[in-house]
Amino acid sequence: MGGGATAVSAMAHLVRLCGGVESVTFAAPLPIGLGTAFGTTDPALLCNTSVDVTSLIAEGESDLLAYLAARGHPVHRDDFVPRWLVGQYCRERFGRYVEDARRAGVRVTHFRDHATAVERVRDGYRVALRSGGFITGTDVLLCHGADVPVLPDDIRPYAGHPRLIEAAHPAHRLRKLPPEARVLVVGTKLSAIDAALVLAGDARRRVVLTSPSGELPAVRTRLRRMPSPVLDHGVWAGVGPDDENLDRALTRQLLSAARSVRPGGPGGPVGVRRFPGDAAETLREETRLAAAAHIPWQDVVAELIDVLNAYASRWDAGSRSTVLERYRALMSRYISAIPLRNASLLLRHLSDGRLRVSPRYPLRVEPHEAGWTVEWPGGSRESFDHLVCAAGYRPPPMRRAPNGLRIGHGCRGAAPEVLEDLRVRFTPEGPAERVWALGAGAGSRYPIVNYLRAAAQHAAVVARQLSSDSGEGAEPSAERISL
């Protein structure tokens, strides 16, 4: 279920199993490969991950790098390429995978529809579609991306308001706003950065970013895998989530790892001077350091994501939530850092006066006839023509149902459990199903999932299980896989 990059990565791995697969059926409303992250056509929007880790295949040389090189693009594995180019890569690779599967006798079908439920039936699973139809399969891969906009509590009552844009993507809605509009963007992380770059691209607009943290992402020049490990996995394996030495041990190891990859050799400071309450000044300092190639922490991040996903996924849900909450702000800034090019553009817009980052979050936001009135802490008021919510995205909710699960807005009840091997358990006492959650849908188990490398790793894990039939029950004679 789903048709974005995660589903394409799953198909990339499934084509290697063609000998045991009878059919593959997709349920997704859009063409396969065009999810929220890479479905844009706006040239201003870059990936915030380098080519090296933006690949449908997790291991080996980046498949995206091979794709771009074969088409004459002069790119390096450290480069941040436009999102639309990755969308094109996903679309073209999917077409090739379909051809490979069909040559092997595998039937591939795509229903342009939303999946709303999965139910266990006698010979496998039945997937209900929003149109009222259904599809069946012996195995189900849930590849729903994070494409449901998050509306903060104070904005949610105004959903559907004509002067509210509820998500930063697709960007063409932002470009259609009047050129002299005053726009309040709720959010200061990746979606908000995209919104700011698009909106402030017209010098006549005035844009303000606001969020409870008031902080922008950090700045980096690459996100790549290192040739050899820089983290001591024994440390991670040796401390549990309830260990009182956990924070100290991990902090010490991260600092040591950053120093070990520091330009000019080990040792020396690795931190960044930050300016609390002044996001613009912090951005200016981090941009200066990035331009000088003095950001050693960036070469620890790719391995850190892998290690976090590998070890935190083994902890119980309560411990995982407690530990990750302590690090959420740091993870948000540094794991989801922005490219130097985007940081430089933001600084230019800040200097020109077309962009501002508010150090405070509004006390009150209310619509009026011609836009919005914002009351700031301290009592000052400001008027805006349009409000853009750029607080991020989440996958459609999954909730338990009798003998299955429901998917989508409005679902009530407890969430099904995603196990370490990505299989789903419908009820706490029930068996692990032949249903897998990949990519963003596995976020209840894995800390970092909005990342193509993680989705590709999930696809490889599921393909290995399908190949060896490690699931419970008798092996079906031919697998009918629903995505």
C-alpha positions as CSV (number, residue, x, y, z in Angstrom):
1,M,0.0,0.0,0.0
2,G,1.5,3.3,-1.0
3,G,3.2,4.6,-4.1
4,G,6.2,6.8,-3.1
5,A,9.9,6.1,-3.0
6,T,9.4,3.5,-0.2
7,A,7.1,1.4,-2.5
8,V,9.6,1.7,-5.4
9,S,12.4,0.5,-3.1
10,A,10.3,-2.4,-2.1
11,M,9.7,-3.2,-5.7
12,A,13.4,-3.0,-6.4
13,H,14.0,-5.8,-3.9
14,L,10.9,-7.8,-4.9
15,V,12.0,-8.2,-8.5
16,R,14.9,-10.3,-7.2
17,L,12.3,-12.8,-5.8
18,C,10.4,-13.2,-9.1
19,G,10.7,-17.0,-9.0
20,G,8.4,-17.1,-6.0
21,V,6.1,-14.3,-6.8
22,E,2.9,-14.6,-8.8
23,S,1.7,-11.0,-8.7
24,V,2.4,-7.6,-7.2
25,T,-0.5,-5.2,-6.8
26,F,-0.1,-1.5,-5.8
27,A,-2.8,0.6,-4.2
28,A,-1.9,4.3,-4.5
29,P,-3.9,7.3,-5.7
30,L,-1.0,8.9,-7.6
31,P,1.5,7.5,-10.2
32,I,4.1,5.3,-8.5
33,G,7.2,7.2,-7.4
34,L,5.6,10.6,-6.9
35,G,5.2,10.9,-3.1
36,T,5.3,14.1,-1.0
37,A,9.0,14.3,-0.7
38,F,10.0,13.8,-4.3
39,G,6.8,14.5,-6.2
40,T,7.5,18.2,-6.5
41,T,8.5,19.9,-9.8
42,D,9.8,23.1,-8.1
43,P,13.5,23.6,-9.0
44,A,14.1,25.6,-5.8
45,L,13.6,22.6,-3.5
46,L,16.7,20.4,-2.8
47,C,16.9,17.1,-1.0
48,N,18.5,17.6,2.5
49,T,20.3,14.3,2.1
50,S,23.3,13.8,-0.2
51,V,23.3,11.5,-3.3
52,D,25.3,8.9,-1.3
53,V,22.4,8.0,1.0
54,T,19.5,9.0,-1.3
55,S,19.2,5.6,-3.1
56,L,16.5,3.0,-3.6
57,I,19.2,0.4,-2.7
58,A,20.7,0.9,0.7
59,E,24.0,-1.0,0.3
60,G,26.8,-0.6,-2.1
61,E,27.5,2.5,-4.2
62,S,24.5,4.8,-4.5
63,D,22.1,3.7,-7.2
64,L,21.0,7.3,-7.6
65,L,24.6,8.2,-8.3
66,A,24.8,5.5,-11.0
67,Y,21.5,6.7,-12.5
68,L,22.6,10.3,-12.7
69,A,26.1,9.5,-14.0
70,A,24.6,7.3,-16.8
71,R,22.5,10.3,-17.9
72,G,25.4,12.7,-18.0
73,H,24.7,14.6,-14.8
74,P,28.0,16.0,-13.3
75,V,27.3,15.0,-9.7
76,H,29.3,13.8,-6.7
77,R,28.1,11.5,-4.0
78,D,28.2,14.5,-1.5
79,D,25.9,16.7,-3.7
80,F,22.3,17.7,-2.7
81,V,20.2,17.4,-5.9
82,P,16.8,18.8,-6.6
83,R,13.9,16.8,-5.2
84,W,12.2,16.5,-8.7
85,L,15.3,14.7,-10.0
86,V,14.9,12.0,-7.3
87,G,11.3,11.7,-8.3
88,Q,12.3,11.2,-11.9
89,Y,14.8,8.6,-10.7
90,C,12.1,6.7,-8.8
91,R,9.7,6.8,-11.7
92,E,12.2,5.6,-14.3
93,R,13.6,2.9,-12.0
94,F,10.0,1.7,-11.2
95,G,9.3,1.3,-14.9
96,R,12.4,-0.8,-15.3
97,Y,11.5,-3.0,-12.3
98,V,8.0,-3.6,-13.7
99,E,9.5,-4.6,-17.0
100,D,11.9,-7.0,-15.3
101,A,9.0,-8.5,-13.2
102,R,6.7,-9.0,-16.2
103,R,9.5,-10.7,-18.2
104,A,9.7,-13.1,-15.3
105,G,6.0,-13.8,-15.6
106,V,4.9,-11.7,-12.6
107,R,1.7,-9.8,-13.0
108,V,2.0,-6.1,-11.9
109,T,-1.2,-4.1,-11.3
110,H,-1.8,-0.6,-10.0
111,F,-5.1,0.5,-8.5
112,R,-5.3,4.3,-8.4
113,D,-7.0,4.3,-5.0
114,H,-6.5,4.6,-1.2
115,A,-6.2,1.5,0.9
116,T,-8.5,1.9,4.0
117,A,-8.2,-1.5,5.8
118,V,-6.4,-4.8,5.9
119,E,-8.3,-7.9,7.0
120,R,-7.0,-11.4,7.5
121,V,-9.0,-14.0,5.4
122,R,-8.6,-17.7,4.9
123,D,-5.9,-17.6,2.2
124,G,-4.1,-14.4,3.1
125,Y,-5.4,-10.8,3.4
126,R,-8.0,-8.6,1.8
127,V,-7.2,-4.9,1.4
128,A,-10.3,-2.6,1.3
129,L,-10.1,0.4,-1.1
130,R,-11.8,3.8,-0.6
131,S,-13.8,3.2,-3.8
132,G,-15.5,0.2,-2.2
133,G,-13.5,-2.4,-4.0
134,F,-10.8,-4.7,-2.6
135,I,-7.6,-6.5,-3.5
136,T,-6.2,-9.7,-2.0
137,G,-2.7,-11.0,-1.4
138,T,-0.8,-13.5,0.6
139,D,1.6,-10.8,1.9
140,V,1.0,-7.1,2.4
141,L,3.6,-4.3,2.5
142,L,2.5,-1.1,4.1
143,C,4.5,1.6,2.3
144,H,2.5,4.7,3.2
145,G,4.7,7.8,3.3
146,A,4.5,10.7,5.7
147,D,2.0,12.8,3.7
148,V,-0.6,13.8,6.2
149,P,0.0,17.5,7.1
150,V,0.4,18.2,10.9
151,L,-1.9,21.0,12.0
152,P,-0.9,22.5,15.4
153,D,-3.8,22.6,18.0
154,D,-4.2,26.4,17.6
155,I,-4.5,26.1,13.8
156,R,-6.7,23.0,13.6
157,P,-10.0,24.8,14.2
158,Y,-9.4,26.8,11.0
159,A,-8.8,23.8,8.7
160,G,-10.3,24.6,5.3
161,H,-10.1,28.4,5.7
162,P,-9.6,30.0,2.3
163,R,-6.5,31.9,3.5
164,L,-4.9,28.9,5.1
165,I,-2.5,26.6,3.2
166,E,-2.3,23.5,5.3
167,A,1.0,22.1,3.9
168,A,4.1,23.4,2.2
169,H,3.8,20.9,-0.6
170,P,3.0,21.0,-3.5
171,A,4.9,24.3,-3.8
172,H,2.9,25.7,-6.7
173,R,0.1,26.7,-4.2
174,L,2.7,29.0,-2.5
175,R,3.8,30.5,-5.8
176,K,0.2,31.5,-6.6
177,L,0.0,33.7,-3.5
178,P,-0.1,37.4,-4.4
179,P,3.4,38.8,-5.0
180,E,3.0,41.5,-2.2
181,A,1.4,39.2,0.3
182,R,2.5,39.1,4.0
183,V,2.7,35.4,4.9
184,L,3.0,33.8,8.3
185,V,4.6,30.3,8.1
186,V,4.0,28.1,11.1
187,G,7.1,26.0,11.5
188,T,10.9,26.4,11.3
189,K,12.1,23.0,10.2
190,L,12.4,21.3,6.8
191,S,8.9,22.0,5.5
192,A,9.1,25.6,6.6
193,I,12.5,26.0,5.0
194,D,11.0,24.9,1.7
195,A,8.1,27.3,2.2
196,A,10.4,30.2,3.0
197,L,12.6,29.5,-0.1
198,V,9.6,29.5,-2.4
199,L,7.7,32.4,-0.9
200,A,10.7,34.7,-0.3
201,G,11.9,34.0,-3.9
202,D,9.7,37.0,-4.8
203,A,11.3,40.1,-3.3
204,R,8.0,41.8,-2.8
205,R,6.6,39.2,-0.4
206,R,7.2,39.5,3.4
207,V,7.5,36.1,5.2
208,V,7.7,35.4,8.9
209,L,8.6,31.9,10.3
210,T,7.4,31.0,13.8
211,S,7.5,27.8,15.9
212,P,7.6,27.0,19.6
213,S,11.3,26.3,19.4
214,G,12.1,29.3,17.2
215,E,15.1,27.4,15.9
216,L,16.2,26.6,12.4
217,P,17.9,23.4,11.3
218,A,21.7,23.2,11.4
219,V,23.8,23.6,8.2
220,R,25.9,20.9,6.5
221,T,27.7,20.4,3.2
222,R,27.1,16.6,2.9
223,L,25.5,13.6,4.5
224,R,27.4,10.5,3.5
225,R,28.6,7.1,4.7
226,M,32.1,6.9,6.0
227,P,34.6,4.3,4.6
228,S,34.9,2.7,8.0
229,P,32.9,3.0,11.2
230,V,33.5,6.0,13.5
231,L,31.2,4.9,16.3
232,D,31.9,2.1,18.8
233,H,28.9,-0.2,18.4
234,G,30.0,-2.0,21.6
235,V,29.1,1.1,23.6
236,W,25.6,1.1,22.2
237,A,25.1,-2.6,22.8
238,G,26.5,-2.3,26.3
239,V,24.2,0.3,27.7
240,G,20.4,-0.1,28.0
241,P,17.8,2.7,27.8
242,D,17.4,2.7,31.6
243,D,21.1,2.8,32.3
244,E,22.0,5.9,34.3
245,N,25.3,6.2,32.3
246,L,23.5,6.2,29.0
247,D,23.6,9.9,28.3
248,R,27.2,10.3,29.5
249,A,28.5,7.3,27.5
250,L,26.7,8.3,24.3
251,T,27.7,12.0,24.5
252,R,31.3,11.1,25.1
253,Q,31.3,8.7,22.1
254,L,29.7,11.2,19.8
255,L,32.2,13.9,20.7
256,S,35.1,11.5,20.2
257,A,33.7,10.4,16.8
258,A,33.3,14.0,15.6
259,R,36.9,14.8,16.7
260,S,38.2,11.7,14.8
261,V,36.8,13.0,11.5
262,R,37.6,16.6,12.1
263,P,39.4,18.3,9.2
264,G,43.1,18.5,10.0
265,G,43.1,15.4,12.3
266,P,41.7,14.4,15.7
267,G,41.3,16.8,18.6
268,G,40.2,20.4,18.9
269,P,36.7,21.9,19.4
270,V,33.8,20.3,17.4
271,G,30.9,22.4,18.7
272,V,29.1,25.3,17.2
273,R,28.5,28.7,18.8
274,R,24.8,29.2,19.1
275,F,22.8,32.4,19.8
276,P,19.7,31.5,21.9
277,G,16.7,33.5,20.7
278,D,18.4,34.7,17.6
279,A,17.9,32.1,14.8
280,A,19.3,34.4,12.2
281,E,22.6,34.9,14.0
282,T,23.0,31.1,14.6
283,L,22.3,30.5,11.0
284,R,24.9,33.0,10.0
285,E,27.5,31.4,12.2
286,E,26.7,27.9,11.0
287,T,26.7,29.0,7.4
288,R,30.2,30.5,7.9
289,L,31.5,27.3,9.4
290,A,30.0,25.2,6.7
291,A,31.5,27.4,4.0
292,A,34.9,26.9,5.7
293,A,34.4,23.1,5.8
294,H,34.5,23.1,9.6
295,I,31.5,21.0,10.5
296,P,33.0,17.6,11.6
297,W,29.7,16.4,13.2
298,Q,28.2,16.0,9.8
299,D,30.3,12.9,9.0
300,V,29.0,11.1,12.0
301,V,25.3,11.6,11.2
302,A,24.7,8.8,8.6
303,E,26.3,6.2,10.9
304,L,24.5,7.6,13.9
305,I,21.1,7.2,12.1
306,D,21.9,3.5,11.3
307,V,23.0,2.9,14.9
308,L,20.0,4.6,16.4
309,N,17.7,2.5,14.2
310,A,19.5,-0.7,15.0
311,Y,19.7,-0.4,18.8
312,A,16.7,1.8,19.8
313,S,14.3,-0.5,17.8
314,R,15.2,-3.3,20.3
315,W,14.1,-1.3,23.3
316,D,10.6,-1.5,24.7
317,A,8.2,1.3,23.6
318,G,8.2,3.2,26.8
319,S,12.0,3.3,27.2
320,R,12.5,4.2,23.6
321,S,10.0,7.1,23.9
322,T,11.6,8.4,27.1
323,V,15.2,8.3,25.8
324,L,14.4,9.8,22.4
325,E,12.4,12.6,23.9
326,R,15.5,13.8,25.7
327,Y,17.3,14.0,22.4
328,R,14.5,15.1,20.1
329,A,15.6,18.8,19.8
330,L,19.2,17.9,19.0
331,M,18.1,15.2,16.5
332,S,15.8,17.6,14.8
333,R,18.5,20.2,14.3
334,Y,21.4,18.0,13.3
335,I,20.0,14.9,11.7
336,S,17.6,17.0,9.7
337,A,20.1,19.7,8.8
338,I,19.9,21.7,5.6
339,P,22.3,22.1,2.7
340,L,24.7,25.1,2.7
341,R,23.1,26.4,-0.5
342,N,19.7,26.6,1.2
343,A,21.2,28.3,4.3
344,S,22.9,30.9,2.0
345,L,19.6,31.7,0.3
346,L,17.9,32.1,3.6
347,L,20.6,34.5,4.8
348,R,20.2,36.5,1.7
349,H,16.4,36.7,2.2
350,L,16.9,37.7,5.9
351,S,19.4,40.4,4.9
352,D,17.0,41.8,2.3
353,G,14.2,42.1,4.8
354,R,11.9,39.7,3.0
355,L,12.2,37.0,5.6
356,R,12.1,37.1,9.4
357,V,12.3,34.3,12.0
358,S,10.3,35.2,15.1
359,P,11.9,34.2,18.4
360,R,8.5,33.8,19.9
361,Y,5.4,31.7,19.1
362,P,2.0,33.5,18.8
363,L,-0.3,33.6,21.8
364,R,-3.3,33.7,19.5
365,V,-3.9,33.4,15.8
366,E,-7.4,34.5,14.5
367,P,-8.8,35.0,11.0
368,H,-10.4,38.2,9.9
369,E,-12.0,39.3,6.7
370,A,-8.8,40.0,4.8
371,G,-6.4,37.5,6.5
372,W,-5.1,36.8,10.0
373,T,-4.4,38.7,13.2
374,V,-1.5,37.4,15.3
375,E,-1.0,38.4,18.9
376,W,2.6,37.9,20.1
377,P,3.8,37.5,23.6
378,G,4.1,41.0,25.1
379,G,0.8,42.1,23.6
380,S,1.9,43.3,20.1
381,R,-0.3,42.4,17.2
382,E,0.5,41.8,13.5
383,S,-1.6,41.3,10.5
384,F,-0.9,38.7,7.7
385,D,-2.7,38.1,4.4
386,H,-2.1,34.3,4.4
387,L,-1.1,31.6,6.8
388,V,0.9,28.5,5.7
389,C,1.2,25.5,8.0
390,A,4.6,23.9,7.6
391,A,4.7,21.8,10.8
392,G,5.7,18.6,9.0
393,Y,3.9,15.5,8.0
394,R,2.9,12.1,9.5
395,P,1.8,8.9,7.9
396,P,-1.9,8.0,7.8
397,P,-2.8,6.5,11.2
398,M,-3.2,2.8,11.5
399,R,-5.6,1.4,14.1
400,R,-6.6,-2.1,15.2
401,A,-9.8,-3.6,13.9
402,P,-11.4,-7.0,14.4
403,N,-9.2,-9.4,12.5
404,G,-7.1,-6.6,10.9
405,L,-6.4,-2.9,10.9
406,R,-7.9,0.3,9.6
407,I,-5.9,3.0,7.8
408,G,-6.6,6.7,7.3
409,H,-8.0,9.9,8.8
410,G,-10.7,9.4,11.5
411,C,-9.6,5.9,12.6
412,R,-10.0,5.4,16.3
413,G,-8.5,3.0,18.8
414,A,-5.1,1.6,19.6
415,A,-2.3,1.3,17.0
416,P,-1.1,-2.1,15.9
417,E,2.4,-3.1,17.0
418,V,5.3,-3.0,14.6
419,L,7.9,-5.6,15.5
420,E,11.6,-5.3,15.1
421,D,11.5,-7.3,11.9
422,L,8.9,-4.8,10.6
423,R,6.0,-7.3,10.8
424,V,2.8,-6.1,12.2
425,R,0.8,-7.6,15.1
426,F,-2.9,-6.8,14.9
427,T,-3.4,-7.4,18.6
428,P,-1.0,-7.7,21.6
429,E,-1.7,-11.4,22.0
430,G,-2.0,-12.1,18.3
431,P,0.6,-13.6,16.0
432,A,3.0,-11.7,13.8
433,E,1.2,-11.3,10.5
434,R,2.5,-11.5,7.0
435,V,2.0,-7.7,6.9
436,W,5.0,-5.4,7.1
437,A,5.3,-1.7,7.8
438,L,8.1,0.0,5.8
439,G,9.5,3.6,5.8
440,A,7.5,6.2,7.7
441,G,4.9,3.6,8.7
442,A,7.5,1.9,10.9
443,G,8.1,5.1,12.9
444,S,6.5,3.6,16.1
445,R,9.5,1.2,16.2
446,Y,12.4,2.9,14.4
447,P,13.5,6.5,15.4
448,I,14.6,7.8,12.0
449,V,12.3,6.8,9.1
450,N,11.7,9.9,7.0
451,Y,14.9,9.0,5.1
452,L,15.2,7.1,1.9
453,R,18.2,5.0,3.1
454,A,16.1,3.8,6.1
455,A,13.2,2.9,3.8
456,A,15.6,1.0,1.5
457,Q,17.0,-0.9,4.5
458,H,13.5,-1.8,5.4
459,A,12.8,-3.1,1.9
460,A,15.9,-5.3,2.0
461,V,14.9,-6.7,5.4
462,V,11.4,-7.6,4.1
463,A,12.7,-9.1,0.9
464,R,15.0,-11.3,2.8
465,Q,12.1,-12.6,4.9
466,L,10.0,-13.2,1.9
467,S,12.8,-15.0,0.2
468,S,13.5,-17.3,3.1
469,D,9.8,-17.5,4.2
470,S,10.8,-16.8,7.8
471,G,7.1,-16.1,8.6
472,E,4.8,-18.4,10.5
473,G,2.7,-21.0,8.7
474,A,3.1,-23.0,5.6
475,E,4.8,-21.4,2.6
476,P,2.4,-20.4,-0.1
477,S,3.0,-21.9,-3.5
478,A,3.1,-18.4,-5.0
479,E,3.1,-15.1,-3.3
480,R,0.6,-12.4,-4.2
481,I,2.1,-9.3,-2.8
482,S,0.0,-6.2,-2.2
483,L,1.8,-2.8,-1.7
